Every structure is written in C-alpha cells, then in structure tokens.
C-alpha cells in the first residue's frame, strides 16, 4: 500500500484514503446525488484507488485525481463535471 502521497509542490504526506472519500462526497453532494448513490460511488472509486495505491510505495495527487475522474466519467459524469468546475475556480483564486 502506498504510504505517501506526493503533492504538486513535491511535499510528501501520509496516504489517507479518507481524503479521497471526502473529495468524492463533496463533489457528489454539489451534484445533488442521493446519499445512497454517494455511498455507492465512494465504495467503488475508493476501492479502485486503494487497489492502485497498493501496488506502489508512493502515489502522486495527479495519479489519484486522474483515476478518480476516469471512474467518475464512467459512473457519474455529472459529478466529474462538478469536480472539474471546482478545480477551475480554485485555480483562478490561486
């Protein structure tokens, strides 16, 4: 299992699967999905990310993001769009 996440800045932090779940939950709520559907998405996507991370010592935030969006594009495209919109708005503020 990946022990560390490498952020864009190069900073390393301990891999925390809860951060993935929280990010998916926020985007899904903003897309007005039901709590049941949100739970299903989190279960499916978090499992994929954890399986991917299990094969590595460390994983980048970019790898995590790409994998999450790939899964969302298939499972719930509207959530993927909400996520991307949030990122674009966040980049404008940076």
Secondary structure, 3 states (H helix, E strand, C coil): CCCEEECCCCCEEECCHHHHHHHHHHHHHHCCCCHHHHHHHHHHHHHHHHHHHHCCCEEEHHHHHHHHHHHHHHHCHHHHHHHHHHHHHHHHHC
